[in-house]
């Protein structure tokens, strides 16, 4: 991970008053987007089980993980490599998200498919390549 400390991050403050959700997506869908790292910080002091609003992270070729939006919890993940969604919340949910740009995001070698790059001798070799690549 190579972050671009000279580029300004994008920041979003979000207030859902209940029922809000987001479908499966990547925070970096491809060029010209330069988001490398996503950081979500939750501000929900009275959150409890059953309130919903969890973020579900699903790294490629891995099991999904559900994370509750507890107060002062930060969730960090690769913007271009971790598929995720937000489940519906049953009450007010507050968070802010910071997207930090990278210096080597959406490079030609990562987004240009070629027969030279995609030649594998085993399933394990292919799985390792795709687990570390935004080509998912």
C-alpha positions, 0 to 999 in steps of 0.5 A: 500500500502506497498512500499519496500524502500530498493529495487531499483525502475525500471526506464524507459525513453521513447521517442515516435516520433509519432504514438506510443501506448501501448495496455491494460495491467497491469504493474505487470502481477503477480509473480515474479514481485514486482511492486506495484506503477507506476508513469509516469511523462510527459515532453511535454511542448507544448502538446495540445488537439488533439496531442493524447498520452493520458493514459487511466486508467481503475480500475476494476469495475469503469469507465475509465479515460483519462489523457493527457500527459501534461508537468510536470504532474505525474500520479500514480496508482497501478501497479497490479490493474489498467488496462491501455493503451496509445493511439496513439500520433500524435507528439513526446511524452516524459515521464519517468516511475518509478515502485516502488516495494512493500513488499506485492505484489503477496502474496499467498493470492492474487494470489492463488484462493481457494474456501475459499477466493471466497465465497461471499454472495452478488454481492456487497461483491464480487465487493468490494473484486475484486476492492481491489485485483489483482485477476481481 
